[in-house]
């Protein structure tokens, strides 16, 4: 299976996980010049921005350990852009 197919499958599982916990999926694969957010979800009037990470082996640490400062800043900038675009 190609890595892009694995990524899509991981995003599907993440979306299903969120739905099963009462989140509404607002948008998937939101893209701007500043970056991409895999899933935007909402629950109890709170927006959640989700970066889906998949590891085929547990030997490499936790998924959140793959996020560096630059990637986090890109997610934050893209989240701000999403909010500003949806307010209008």
N, C-alpha and C positions, 0 to 999 in steps of 0.2 A: 504494500500500500504506500502511495506517495505521501510525503510529509504534508502537502496541502490537503489531501484527503483526511489524513489523521487530524489535522488542525480543525477542519470543518466538523468532523465527528466529535472532537473535544468540545467545540463551541455548542453543538447540538445538545450534548450531555449537560453542559453547564446551564444552558437555557432551560432545559427540562428540570434540572435540580432547583433552579430559582422558582420556576412556575409551581413546582410541588411544595414550595415553602411560602406560597402566597404572593410572589412578586409578579407584576405585570411586565412583560417585555415591551419596552417602548420603542427600541430601535436596535438593529444589529449592524455591525460593521460600519459604524459612522466614521466617515473619512473627511479630513480637511487637509490643508497644506501642512498643518502642524503635526498631524498624526492620525491614528485610528483608535477607536474604542470598540472592542469586540461586542459588548452587550451593554445597553443602557436599560436599566430596569427601575421599577418604582414600587414601593410598598409604604403604606401609611404616610403618604405625601413626602416621601424621601426618595430622591433619585440616587441610584447606585450605578457607578461606572465600573464595569468589569473587564479586566484583562485576563483572558484565558491562557493558561500556561499548561503544557502537557509534557510529561517526562515519561519515557518508556521504561526507565530504570530508576529505582529508588536510591541507587548508589551515588547519585550526583547531588543530593541535598534536596531541600524543599523548593517548590516552584517559585515562591516569593524571593528566593535568593538569586533568581535570574534577573530580577529587576534592578537595574542600576539607577543612579541619580538622574541621568539623562533621559532614560525611558520613563521614569516617574514624572519628570517635568513635562515630557511630551503628552502624557496622559492627562495631566492637570490642565495644560494649555488647551488640549482638545476638548476637555470637559467644559472649560469656560466658554469655548466657542460654541459648543452644543447649547449651553444655557442661553447665551446671548442670541443665537439664531432662533431658538424656540420661543423666546420671550416676545419677539416681534409679531 
